[in-house]
Amino acid sequence: MRCLRLMIGTLCLFLLVLSATAGAQERTPLRVARLPLAVESGSMPSRQVLDRLERQIDRSLHVPLNGVLKAVEYIPEQECLEALDQVIRENGARPPRRKEAAGILAGRLQADLVVLPVLDGYEQYTTFSWRWDRGEILHSFASVQITGYDRNKQESFQKSASRIYEDEYSAAGEVSVLAGQAMDEALREAKLRDRIQSWKVAKH
């Protein structure tokens, strides 16, 4: 009986994948231009922190089984960077603001969704309290901005989030932790998952 259930489950999974593959051949993929995280803060995070923030952005744009479904086409990073550099150079001393640049990039790259993430605040230092009953005081601040363009909704968007900590030293107050929290909030506010889902609904 157990062997039979396993065979039936395997068959159902095969049929599901086969159906998804057939549907993918008829689907026009969503073209996503996701620029790498730009750092515009006074302090530079470690490579480990930057990698973690990049993974958070990637997860917000992840589509399960995309290798089979072909629902999203991620435009190569180098192509995105070259297009952005060209836009900046063409505007000389007065480069466009991020929201404007996102719309221009959408046209240059034939992208349906453009995402420009920026870490614009990343500071941490410690002081000693004047109070005898308090120890080392941690001061930390992190700020993130997600700017982009959604062709389906014909709109540019820009969402920011920040975190601040000023209290006795705690691992939970370290700037690397605050940056991750700010990134999560900014990504939620930008509604990247919803934008991908609404495109899928609109196209089918």
MDTraj code that builds the backbone (N, CA, C; nanometers):
import mdtraj as md
import numpy as np

residues = "MET ARG CYS LEU ARG LEU MET ILE GLY THR LEU CYS LEU PHE LEU LEU VAL LEU SER ALA THR ALA GLY ALA GLN GLU ARG THR PRO LEU ARG VAL ALA ARG LEU PRO LEU ALA VAL GLU SER GLY SER MET PRO SER ARG GLN VAL LEU ASP ARG LEU GLU ARG GLN ILE ASP ARG SER LEU HIS VAL PRO LEU ASN GLY VAL LEU LYS ALA VAL GLU TYR ILE PRO GLU GLN GLU CYS LEU GLU ALA LEU ASP GLN VAL ILE ARG GLU ASN GLY ALA ARG PRO PRO ARG ARG LYS GLU ALA ALA GLY ILE LEU ALA GLY ARG LEU GLN ALA ASP LEU VAL VAL LEU PRO VAL LEU ASP GLY TYR GLU GLN TYR THR THR PHE SER TRP ARG TRP ASP ARG GLY GLU ILE LEU HIS SER PHE ALA SER VAL GLN ILE THR GLY TYR ASP ARG ASN LYS GLN GLU SER PHE GLN LYS SER ALA SER ARG ILE TYR GLU ASP GLU TYR SER ALA ALA GLY GLU VAL SER VAL LEU ALA GLY GLN ALA MET ASP GLU ALA LEU ARG GLU ALA LYS LEU ARG ASP ARG ILE GLN SER TRP LYS VAL ALA LYS HIS".split()
xyz = np.array([
    [0.0829, -0.1203, 0.0000],
    [0.0000, 0.0000, 0.0000],
    [0.0867, 0.1260, 0.0000],
    [0.1924, 0.1220, 0.0821],
    [0.2830, 0.2358, 0.0887],
    [0.3510, 0.2581, -0.0454],
    [0.3881, 0.1497, -0.1111],
    [0.4527, 0.1596, -0.2431],
    [0.3578, 0.2194, -0.3453],
    [0.2285, 0.1828, -0.3358],
    [0.1279, 0.2339, -0.4291],
    [0.1092, 0.3845, -0.4107],
    [0.1037, 0.4269, -0.2839],
    [0.0873, 0.5701, -0.2567],
    [0.2067, 0.6489, -0.3089],
    [0.3250, 0.5907, -0.2949],
    [0.4453, 0.6572, -0.3442],
    [0.4423, 0.6717, -0.4957],
    [0.3958, 0.5656, -0.5635],
    [0.3873, 0.5700, -0.7100],
    [0.2861, 0.6746, -0.7554],
    [0.1725, 0.6794, -0.6859],
    [0.0681, 0.7771, -0.7223],
    [0.1188, 0.9188, -0.6994],
    [0.1890, 0.9403, -0.5873],
    [0.2441, 1.0725, -0.5570],
    [0.3455, 1.1157, -0.6609],
    [0.4305, 1.0212, -0.7018],
    [0.5326, 1.0514, -0.8025],
    [0.4684, 1.0859, -0.9363],
    [0.3631, 1.0126, -0.9714],
    [0.2913, 1.0379, -1.0963],
    [0.2264, 1.1757, -1.0941],
    [0.1650, 1.2117, -0.9818],
    [0.0996, 1.3427, -0.9697],
    [0.2016, 1.4557, -0.9823],
    [0.3172, 1.4363, -0.9198],
    [0.4221, 1.5370, -0.9273],
    [0.4723, 1.5509, -1.0701],
    [0.4872, 1.4375, -1.1397],
    [0.5320, 1.4410, -1.2793],
    [0.4323, 1.5155, -1.3669],
    [0.3033, 1.4883, -1.3464],
    [0.1995, 1.5557, -1.4251],
    [0.1956, 1.7050, -1.3958],
    [0.2195, 1.7406, -1.2683],
    [0.2203, 1.8811, -1.2306],
    [0.3344, 1.9546, -1.2998],
    [0.4532, 1.8946, -1.2972],
    [0.5695, 1.9554, -1.3607],
    [0.5487, 1.9642, -1.5115],
    [0.4908, 1.8595, -1.5701],
    [0.4649, 1.8572, -1.7140],
    [0.3686, 1.9683, -1.7525],
    [0.2631, 1.9856, -1.6708],
    [0.1653, 2.0906, -1.6974],
    [0.2283, 2.2280, -1.6843],
    [0.3124, 2.2460, -1.5808],
    [0.3785, 2.3744, -1.5595],
    [0.4734, 2.4067, -1.6734],
    [0.5432, 2.3042, -1.7221],
    [0.6371, 2.3241, -1.8326],
    [0.5633, 2.3661, -1.9591],
    [0.4486, 2.3023, -1.9844],
    [0.3692, 2.3366, -2.1028],
    [0.3179, 2.4794, -2.0919],
    [0.2748, 2.5171, -1.9707],
    [0.2250, 2.6533, -1.9507],
    [0.3356, 2.7553, -1.9645],
    [0.4556, 2.7186, -1.9217],
    [0.5683, 2.8110, -1.9279],
    [0.6039, 2.8455, -2.0715],
    [0.5824, 2.7513, -2.1624],
    [0.6139, 2.7754, -2.3026],
    [0.5231, 2.8817, -2.3628],
    [0.4035, 2.9009, -2.3042],
    [0.3088, 2.9993, -2.3550],
    [0.3181, 3.1314, -2.2801],
    [0.3955, 3.1360, -2.1721],
    [0.4001, 3.2515, -2.0835],
    [0.5080, 3.3503, -2.1263],
    [0.4734, 3.4791, -2.1213],
    [0.5720, 3.5836, -2.1428],
    [0.6323, 3.6163, -2.0072],
    [0.7600, 3.5906, -1.9884],
    [0.8193, 3.6105, -1.8550],
    [0.8256, 3.7573, -1.8153],
    [0.8154, 3.7800, -1.6866],
    [0.8315, 3.9134, -1.6299],
    [0.9805, 3.9448, -1.6288],
    [1.0201, 4.0535, -1.6929],
    [1.1614, 4.0918, -1.6965],
    [1.1927, 4.1816, -1.5762],
    [1.2823, 4.1326, -1.4917],
    [1.3169, 4.2042, -1.3685],
    [1.4604, 4.2554, -1.3753],
    [1.4771, 4.3856, -1.3538],
    [1.6098, 4.4471, -1.3451],
    [1.6352, 4.4783, -1.1983],
    [1.7190, 4.3958, -1.1368],
    [1.7489, 4.4124, -0.9937],
    [1.8928, 4.4573, -0.9806],
    [1.9119, 4.5862, -0.9477],
    [2.0467, 4.6393, -0.9317],
    [2.1061, 4.5913, -0.7987],
    [2.2384, 4.5775, -0.7919],
    [2.3007, 4.5390, -0.6644],
    [2.2823, 4.6487, -0.5604],
    [2.2910, 4.6120, -0.4345],
    [2.2743, 4.7070, -0.3249],
    [2.3824, 4.8145, -0.3293],
    [2.3390, 4.9405, -0.3358],
    [2.4321, 5.0529, -0.3320],
    [2.4494, 5.0972, -0.1867],
    [2.5710, 5.1293, -0.1485],
    [2.5992, 5.1737, -0.0118],
    [2.6333, 5.3219, -0.0145],
    [2.5519, 5.4033, 0.0523],
    [2.5733, 5.5474, 0.0570],
    [2.5749, 5.5962, 0.2017],
    [2.6265, 5.5138, 0.2886],
    [2.6344, 5.5472, 0.4307],
    [2.7756, 5.5916, 0.4664],
    [2.7894, 5.6495, 0.5856],
    [2.9201, 5.6941, 0.6293],
    [3.0155, 5.5799, 0.6567],
    [2.9609, 5.4672, 0.6992],
    [3.0429, 5.3495, 0.7284],
    [3.0091, 5.2370, 0.6309],
    [3.1074, 5.1560, 0.5998],
    [3.0872, 5.0440, 0.5079],
    [3.0659, 4.9147, 0.5875],
    [2.9539, 4.8458, 0.5635],
    [2.9300, 4.7176, 0.6322],
    [3.0312, 4.6128, 0.5877],
    [3.0435, 4.5077, 0.6647],
    [3.1302, 4.3970, 0.6276],
    [3.0702, 4.3234, 0.5084],
    [3.1526, 4.2456, 0.4435],
    [3.1055, 4.1658, 0.3302],
    [2.9948, 4.0706, 0.3725],
    [3.0051, 4.0174, 0.4927],
    [2.9039, 3.9248, 0.5438],
    [2.7685, 3.9933, 0.5572],
    [2.7684, 4.1159, 0.6090],
    [2.6432, 4.1910, 0.6248],
    [2.5845, 4.2240, 0.4878],
    [2.6692, 4.2691, 0.3960],
    [2.6215, 4.3030, 0.2619],
    [2.5594, 4.1810, 0.1934],
    [2.6248, 4.0661, 0.2062],
    [2.5719, 3.9438, 0.1454],
    [2.4354, 3.9080, 0.2051],
    [2.4212, 3.9272, 0.3352],
    [2.2942, 3.8953, 0.4001],
    [2.1824, 3.9879, 0.3512],
    [2.2129, 4.1155, 0.3351],
    [2.1136, 4.2107, 0.2847],
    [2.0760, 4.1788, 0.1402],
    [2.1754, 4.1405, 0.0613],
    [2.1484, 4.1030, -0.0784],
    [2.0562, 3.9809, -0.0835],
    [2.0772, 3.8852, 0.0064],
    [1.9909, 3.7660, 0.0089],
    [1.8477, 3.8027, 0.0457],
    [1.8308, 3.9006, 0.1325],
    [1.6962, 3.9444, 0.1684],
    [1.6245, 4.0004, 0.0449],
    [1.6962, 4.0767, -0.0340],
    [1.6367, 4.1326, -0.1565],
    [1.6023, 4.0208, -0.2541],
    [1.6939, 3.9271, -0.2702],
    [1.6701, 3.8151, -0.3614],
    [1.5466, 3.7348, -0.3204],
    [1.5307, 3.7121, -0.1901],
    [1.4143, 3.6357, -0.1427],
    [1.2838, 3.7077, -0.1744],
    [1.2861, 3.8396, -0.1681],
    [1.1630, 3.9156, -0.1947],
    [1.1210, 3.9055, -0.3416],
    [1.2156, 3.8711, -0.4289],
    [1.1877, 3.8597, -0.5727],
    [1.1847, 3.7146, -0.6198],
    [1.1993, 3.6227, -0.5251],
    [1.2074, 3.4805, -0.5612],
    [1.0714, 3.4257, -0.6020],
    [1.0709, 3.3474, -0.7079],
    [0.9500, 3.2784, -0.7543],
    [0.9778, 3.1284, -0.7473],
    [0.9026, 3.0539, -0.6649],
    [0.9247, 2.9092, -0.6534],
    [0.9119, 2.8394, -0.7891],
    [0.9984, 2.7432, -0.8120],
    [0.9979, 2.6631, -0.9351],
    [1.0146, 2.7484, -1.0605],
    [1.0818, 2.8626, -1.0477],
    [1.0965, 2.9492, -1.1647],
    [1.1779, 2.8825, -1.2746],
    [1.2661, 2.7902, -1.2359],
    [1.3432, 2.7187, -1.3367],
    [1.2553, 2.6381, -1.4300],
    [1.1400, 2.5945, -1.3792],
    [1.0443, 2.5188, -1.4596],
    [0.9379, 2.6114, -1.5182],
    [0.8860, 2.7001, -1.4333],
    [0.7753, 2.7855, -1.4758],
    [0.8184, 2.8963, -1.5718],
    [0.9437, 2.9400, -1.5598],
    [0.9941, 3.0488, -1.6443],
    [0.9068, 3.1731, -1.6322],
    [0.8585, 3.1994, -1.5109],
    [0.7693, 3.3132, -1.4894],
    [0.8452, 3.4453, -1.4878],
    [0.9699, 3.4405, -1.4429],
    [1.0498, 3.5620, -1.4306],
    [1.1839, 3.5455, -1.5010],
    [1.2215, 3.6481, -1.5748],
    [1.3536, 3.6528, -1.6375],
    [1.4323, 3.7626, -1.5676],
    [1.5379, 3.7258, -1.4982],
    [1.6204, 3.8221, -1.4268],
    [1.7283, 3.8753, -1.5209],
    [1.7231, 4.0027, -1.5483],
    [1.8202, 4.0638, -1.6395],
    [1.9582, 4.0603, -1.5730],
    [2.0614, 4.0175, -1.6459],
    [2.1957, 4.0073, -1.5874],
    [2.2404, 4.1363, -1.5187],
    [2.3059, 4.1193, -1.4043],
    [2.3492, 4.2343, -1.3241],
    [2.4375, 4.3291, -1.4025],
    [2.5313, 4.2762, -1.4784],
    [2.6239, 4.3609, -1.5534],
    [2.5494, 4.4465, -1.6544],
    [2.4479, 4.3896, -1.7178],
    [2.3679, 4.4644, -1.8140],
    [2.2945, 4.5789, -1.7451],
    [2.2445, 4.5528, -1.6253],
    [2.1748, 4.6559, -1.5477],
    [2.2705, 4.7680, -1.5081],
    [2.3904, 4.7307, -1.4627],
    [2.4890, 4.8302, -1.4196],
    [2.5354, 4.9172, -1.5365],
    [2.5545, 4.8556, -1.6517],
    [2.5978, 4.9312, -1.7685],
    [2.4902, 5.0304, -1.8122],
    [2.3638, 4.9892, -1.8047],
    [2.2535, 5.0779, -1.8412],
    [2.2444, 5.1948, -1.7430],
    [2.2605, 5.1666, -1.6140],
    [2.2556, 5.2722, -1.5125],
    [2.3704, 5.3701, -1.5323],
    [2.4890, 5.3184, -1.5587],
    [2.6052, 5.4044, -1.5811],
    [2.5831, 5.4941, -1.7019],
    [2.5216, 5.4397, -1.8052],
    [2.4943, 5.5182, -1.9256],
    [2.3954, 5.6302, -1.8959],
    [2.2922, 5.6000, -1.8188],
    [2.1925, 5.7011, -1.7821],
    [2.2586, 5.8145, -1.7039],
    [2.3465, 5.7798, -1.6115],
    [2.4156, 5.8804, -1.5301],
    [2.5076, 5.9663, -1.6157],
    [2.5832, 5.9020, -1.7053],
    [2.6773, 5.9759, -1.7908],
    [2.6039, 6.0693, -1.8863],
    [2.4912, 6.0263, -1.9384],
    [2.4156, 6.1083, -2.0338],
    [2.3598, 6.2353, -1.9703],
    [2.3403, 6.2311, -1.8368],
    [2.2832, 6.3475, -1.7688],
    [2.3897, 6.4356, -1.7043],
    [2.5159, 6.3992, -1.7237],
    [2.6260, 6.4842, -1.6813],
    [2.6220, 6.5236, -1.5349],
    [2.6294, 6.6554, -1.5111],
    [2.6387, 6.7067, -1.3738],
    [2.5068, 6.6986, -1.2984],
    [2.3986, 6.6716, -1.3685],
    [2.2680, 6.6643, -1.3013],
    [2.2021, 6.5294, -1.3276],
    [2.2542, 6.4238, -1.2639],
    [2.1952, 6.2904, -1.2838],
    [2.0514, 6.2855, -1.2335],
    [1.9664, 6.2049, -1.2946],
    [1.8264, 6.1974, -1.2531],
    [1.8121, 6.1387, -1.1126],
    [1.7048, 6.1775, -1.0453],
    [1.6766, 6.1182, -0.9158],
    [1.6418, 5.9708, -0.9353],
    [1.6477, 5.8964, -0.8262],
    [1.6328, 5.7515, -0.8380],
    [1.4988, 5.7113, -0.9006],
    [1.3899, 5.7746, -0.8593],
    [1.2596, 5.7375, -0.9146],
    [1.2560, 5.7616, -1.0650],
    [1.3146, 5.8716, -1.1078],
    [1.3201, 5.9009, -1.2518],
    [1.4116, 5.8019, -1.3218],
    [1.5262, 5.7725, -1.2589],
    [1.6218, 5.6785, -1.3177],
    [1.5605, 5.5400, -1.3330],
    [1.4776, 5.4991, -1.2357],
    [1.4141, 5.3674, -1.2440],
    [1.3253, 5.3571, -1.3674],
    [1.2506, 5.4637, -1.3966],
    [1.1650, 5.4638, -1.5152],
    [1.2457, 5.4610, -1.6439],
    [1.3559, 5.5361, -1.6464],
    [1.4420, 5.5378, -1.7649],
    [1.5037, 5.3994, -1.7878],
    [1.5479, 5.3374, -1.6790],
    [1.6073, 5.2030, -1.6897],
    [1.5059, 5.1020, -1.7423],
    [1.3819, 5.1152, -1.6995],
    [1.2777, 5.0228, -1.7471],
    [1.2682, 5.0271, -1.8987],
    [1.2771, 5.1479, -1.9539],
    [1.2723, 5.1615, -2.0992],
    [1.3976, 5.1086, -2.1665],
    [1.5142, 5.1399, -2.1106],
    [1.6407, 5.0973, -2.1702],
    [1.6545, 4.9457, -2.1701],
    [1.6122, 4.8843, -2.0617],
    [1.6314, 4.7400, -2.0452],
    [1.5088, 4.6583, -2.0844],
    [1.4027, 4.7265, -2.1274],
    [1.2759, 4.6580, -2.1564],
    [1.2344, 4.5739, -2.0347],
    [1.2451, 4.6365, -1.9181],
    [1.2147, 4.5679, -1.7928],
    [1.0721, 4.5980, -1.7473],
    [1.0089, 4.4978, -1.6905],
    [0.8744, 4.5157, -1.6355],
    [0.8797, 4.5621, -1.4900],
    [0.9869, 4.5263, -1.4225],
    [1.0042, 4.5663, -1.2833],
    [1.1508, 4.6019, -1.2609],
    [1.1746, 4.7223, -1.2095],
    [1.3098, 4.7690, -1.1788],
    [1.3197, 4.7875, -1.0282],
    [1.4297, 4.7409, -0.9693],
    [1.4500, 4.7531, -0.8245],
    [1.5889, 4.8101, -0.7982],
    [1.5922, 4.9252, -0.7298],
    [1.7171, 4.9922, -0.6945],
    [1.7264, 4.9998, -0.5415],
    [1.7981, 4.9080, -0.4775],
    [1.8101, 4.9107, -0.3314],
    [1.9312, 4.9927, -0.2864],
    [1.9140, 5.0680, -0.1782],
    [2.0219, 5.1522, -0.1268],
    [2.0280, 5.1424, 0.0254],
    [2.1475, 5.1245, 0.0771],
    [2.1720, 5.1331, 0.2204],
    [2.2293, 5.2729, 0.2435],
    [2.1447, 5.3645, 0.2925],
    [2.1890, 5.5039, 0.3051],
    [2.2168, 5.5461, 0.4492],
    [2.2136, 5.4514, 0.5412],
    [2.2490, 5.4807, 0.6785],
    [2.3045, 5.3565, 0.7467],
    [2.4242, 5.3675, 0.8039],
    [2.4856, 5.2521, 0.8702],
    [2.5928, 5.3050, 0.9651],
    [2.5537, 5.3323, 1.0896],
    [2.6443, 5.3926, 1.1863],
    [2.6344, 5.3210, 1.3207],
    [2.7477, 5.3090, 1.3873],
    [2.7490, 5.2487, 1.5205],
    [2.8695, 5.2988, 1.5993],
    [2.8458, 5.3368, 1.7254],
    [2.9555, 5.3733, 1.8145],
    [2.9087, 5.3552, 1.9585],
    [3.0015, 5.3574, 2.0518],
    [2.9680, 5.3385, 2.1930],
    [3.0191, 5.4544, 2.2766],
    [2.9490, 5.4801, 2.3859],
    [2.9926, 5.5796, 2.4842],
    [2.9728, 5.5191, 2.6230],
    [3.0264, 5.5876, 2.7216],
    [3.0073, 5.5409, 2.8585],
    [2.9063, 5.6318, 2.9286],
    [2.8154, 5.5692, 3.0008],
    [2.7128, 5.6446, 3.0714],
    [2.7724, 5.7155, 3.1933],
    [2.7144, 5.8327, 3.2236],
    [2.7556, 5.9042, 3.3431],
    [2.6927, 5.8434, 3.4689],
    [2.5953, 5.7587, 3.4497],
    [2.5285, 5.6961, 3.5644],
    [2.6075, 5.5739, 3.6102],
    [2.6243, 5.5596, 3.7383],
    [2.7049, 5.4505, 3.7920],
    [2.6421, 5.3133, 3.7682],
    [2.5051, 5.3122, 3.7543],
    [2.4363, 5.1839, 3.7411],
    [2.4151, 5.1414, 3.5963],
    [2.4742, 5.2142, 3.5046],
    [2.4616, 5.1775, 3.3630],
    [2.6003, 5.1539, 3.3035],
    [2.6069, 5.0593, 3.2094],
    [2.7349, 5.0262, 3.1480],
    [2.7577, 5.1012, 3.0189],
    [2.8230, 5.0363, 2.9273],
    [2.8537, 5.0945, 2.7970],
    [2.7253, 5.1167, 2.7178],
    [2.7117, 5.2348, 2.6572],
    [2.5922, 5.2693, 2.5800],
    [2.6215, 5.2520, 2.4308],
    [2.5340, 5.1807, 2.3652],
    [2.5481, 5.1561, 2.2211],
    [2.4578, 5.2508, 2.1438],
    [2.5144, 5.3191, 2.0470],
    [2.4391, 5.4070, 1.9571],
    [2.4505, 5.3491, 1.8164],
    [2.3388, 5.3120, 1.7571],
    [2.3437, 5.2557, 1.6214],
    [2.2232, 5.3019, 1.5409],
    [2.2450, 5.3120, 1.4111],
    [2.1408, 5.3602, 1.3196],
    [2.1589, 5.2949, 1.1832],
    [2.0481, 5.2513, 1.1254],
    [2.0511, 5.1916, 0.9914],
    [1.9309, 5.2415, 0.9124],
    [1.9521, 5.2675, 0.7848],
    [1.8446, 5.3168, 0.6982],
    [1.8561, 5.2539, 0.5597],
    [1.7427, 5.2152, 0.5057],
    [1.7375, 5.1475, 0.3745],
    [1.6315, 5.2138, 0.2873],
    [1.6583, 5.2182, 0.1587],
    [1.5619, 5.2737, 0.0632],
    [1.5481, 5.1787, -0.0563],
    [1.4237, 5.1491, -0.0926],
    [1.3957, 5.0665, -0.2098],
    [1.3199, 5.1525, -0.3114],
    [1.3832, 5.1761, -0.4249],
    [1.3223, 5.2556, -0.5314],
    [1.3028, 5.1651, -0.6524],
    [1.1972, 5.1905, -0.7301],
    [1.1778, 5.1064, -0.8473],
    [1.0714, 5.1574, -0.9409],
    [1.0463, 5.0777, -1.0426],
    [0.9444, 5.1099, -1.1424],
    [0.8671, 4.9833, -1.1751],
    [0.7343, 4.9956, -1.1775],
    [0.6436, 4.8844, -1.2051],
    [0.5692, 4.9148, -1.3346],
    [0.6061, 4.8458, -1.4428],
    [0.5437, 4.8733, -1.5721],
    [0.3958, 4.8355, -1.5729],
    [0.3607, 4.7277, -1.5033],
    [0.2216, 4.6839, -1.5003],
    [0.1306, 4.7916, -1.4421],
    [0.1776, 4.8600, -1.3374],
    [0.0989, 4.9654, -1.2734],
    [0.1345, 5.1038, -1.3242],
    [0.2339, 5.1089, -1.4130],
    [0.2782, 5.2369, -1.4688],
    [0.3121, 5.3365, -1.3584],
    [0.3931, 5.2910, -1.2619],
    [0.4267, 5.3794, -1.1507],
    [0.5693, 5.3590, -1.1019],
    [0.6268, 5.4686, -1.0566],
    [0.7540, 5.4626, -0.9860],
    [0.7218, 5.4579, -0.8372],
    [0.8057, 5.3909, -0.7595],
    [0.7803, 5.3812, -0.6160],
    [0.9106, 5.3972, -0.5400],
    [0.8979, 5.4431, -0.4167],
    [1.0153, 5.4610, -0.3314],
    [0.9725, 5.4442, -0.1858],
    [1.0311, 5.3473, -0.1190],
    [0.9961, 5.3173, 0.0196],
    [1.1225, 5.3143, 0.1052],
    [1.1131, 5.3760, 0.2219],
    [1.2275, 5.3822, 0.3127],
    [1.1904, 5.3251, 0.4487],
    [1.2922, 5.2782, 0.5191],
    [1.2736, 5.2275, 0.6548],
    [1.4035, 5.2481, 0.7312],
    [1.3922, 5.2744, 0.8601],
    [1.5117, 5.2952, 0.9407],
    [1.4916, 5.2385, 1.0807],
    [1.6018, 5.2148, 1.1480],
    [1.6016, 5.1659, 1.2848],
    [1.7106, 5.2408, 1.3627],
    [1.6814, 5.2699, 1.4913],
    [1.7771, 5.3369, 1.5768],
    [1.7796, 5.2704, 1.7131],
    [1.8977, 5.2646, 1.7720],
    [1.9120, 5.2032, 1.9041],
    [2.0065, 5.2882, 1.9868],
    [1.9643, 5.3275, 2.1074],
    [2.0477, 5.4035, 2.2002],
    [2.0178, 5.3540, 2.3410],
    [2.0948, 5.2587, 2.3854],
    [2.0713, 5.1983, 2.5163],
    [2.1956, 5.1191, 2.5556],
    [2.1874, 5.0537, 2.6710],
    [2.2988, 4.9710, 2.7123],
    [2.3282, 4.8665, 2.6053],
    [2.4556, 4.8335, 2.5951],
    [2.4994, 4.7452, 2.4866],
    [2.4212, 4.6136, 2.4861],
    [2.3724, 4.5779, 2.3664],
    [2.3017, 4.4526, 2.3447],
    [2.3275, 4.4089, 2.2017],
    [2.3444, 4.2798, 2.1819],
    [2.3660, 4.2280, 2.0461],
    [2.2481, 4.2638, 1.9557],
    [2.1273, 4.2713, 2.0140],
    [2.0082, 4.3041, 1.9359],
    [2.0105, 4.4482, 1.8851],
    [2.0957, 4.5317, 1.9431],
    [2.1023, 4.6708, 1.9009],
    [2.2148, 4.7008, 1.8047],
    [2.2911, 4.5996, 1.7674],
    [2.4009, 4.6223, 1.6740],
    [2.3482, 4.6652, 1.5377],
    [2.4248, 4.7484, 1.4697],
    [2.3784, 4.8070, 1.3440],
    [2.3516, 4.7015, 1.2377],
    [2.4257, 4.5915, 1.2396],
    [2.4025, 4.4860, 1.1409],
    [2.2625, 4.4259, 1.1560],
    [2.2174, 4.4154, 1.2804],
    [2.0820, 4.3638, 1.3070],
    [1.9781, 4.4661, 1.2627],
    [2.0007, 4.5928, 1.2961],
    [1.9063, 4.6981, 1.2578],
    [1.8933, 4.7092, 1.1060],
    [2.0050, 4.6929, 1.0353],
    [2.0011, 4.7012, 0.8891],
    [1.9132, 4.5924, 0.8303],
    [1.9224, 4.4717, 0.8849],
    [1.8376, 4.3621, 0.8374],
    [1.6907, 4.3901, 0.8633],
    [1.6590, 4.4469, 0.9799],
    [1.5204, 4.4800, 1.0124],
    [1.4675, 4.5902, 0.9210],
    [1.5498, 4.6906, 0.8973],
    [1.5086, 4.7999, 0.8091],
    [1.4868, 4.7493, 0.6666],
    [1.5743, 4.6595, 0.6222],
    [1.5598, 4.6033, 0.4878],
    [1.4294, 4.5254, 0.4756],
    [1.3982, 4.4442, 0.5750],
    [1.2724, 4.3688, 0.5718],
    [1.1527, 4.4618, 0.5603],
    [1.1532, 4.5697, 0.6397],
    [1.0398, 4.6626, 0.6370],
    [1.0294, 4.7340, 0.5026],
    [1.1413, 4.7814, 0.4502],
    [1.1389, 4.8528, 0.3224],
    [1.0905, 4.7624, 0.2093],
    [1.1325, 4.6369, 0.2108],
    [1.0897, 4.5417, 0.1080],
    [0.9399, 4.5138, 0.1186],
    [0.8906, 4.5026, 0.2426],
    [0.7456, 4.4821, 0.2607],
    [0.6679, 4.6025, 0.2088],
    [0.7169, 4.7230, 0.2418],
    [0.6483, 4.8447, 0.1989],
    [0.6515, 4.8593, 0.0467],
    [0.7601, 4.8141, -0.0153],
    [0.7706, 4.8223, -0.1614],
    [0.6807, 4.7201, -0.2304],
    [0.6380, 4.6171, -0.1559],
    [0.5433, 4.5154, -0.2056],
    [0.5931, 4.4470, -0.3330],
    [0.7181, 4.4068, -0.3318],
    [0.7745, 4.3436, -0.4511],
    [0.7054, 4.2116, -0.4831],
    [0.6750, 4.1319, -0.3808],
    [0.6048, 4.0049, -0.4046],
    [0.4678, 4.0297, -0.4667],
    [0.3963, 4.1297, -0.4146],
    [0.2639, 4.1619, -0.4672],
    [0.2724, 4.2099, -0.6113],
    [0.3765, 4.2836, -0.6426],
    [0.3915, 4.3347, -0.7795],
    [0.4140, 4.2202, -0.8782],
    [0.4937, 4.1229, -0.8370],
    [0.5151, 4.0064, -0.9227],
    [0.3863, 3.9271, -0.9370],
    [0.3138, 3.9085, -0.8261],
    [0.1897, 3.8325, -0.8297],
    [0.0835, 3.9023, -0.9140],
    [0.0719, 4.0342, -0.9019],
    [-0.0295, 4.1069, -0.9788],
    [0.0014, 4.0994, -1.1277],
    [0.1297, 4.0969, -1.1637],
    [0.1661, 4.0810, -1.3048],
    [0.1223, 3.9440, -1.3554],
    [0.1432, 3.8401, -1.2739],
    [0.1053, 3.7050, -1.3144],
    [-0.0443, 3.6957, -1.3356],
    [-0.1211, 3.7609, -1.2464],
    [-0.2673, 3.7591, -1.2590],
    [-0.3105, 3.8362, -1.3832],
    [-0.2470, 3.9516, -1.4063],
    [-0.2845, 4.0349, -1.5200],
    [-0.2544, 3.9664, -1.6531],
    [-0.1493, 3.8827, -1.6546],
    [-0.1082, 3.8174, -1.7786],
    [-0.1826, 3.6882, -1.8071],
    [-0.2548, 3.6370, -1.7069],
    [-0.3189, 3.5076, -1.7280],
    [-0.4670, 3.5159, -1.6941],
])
top = md.Topology()
chain = top.add_chain()
for i, resn in enumerate(residues, 1):
    res = top.add_residue(resn, chain, resSeq=i)
    for name in ("N", "CA", "C"):
        top.add_atom(name, md.element.get_by_symbol(name[0]), res)
traj = md.Trajectory(xyz[None], top)
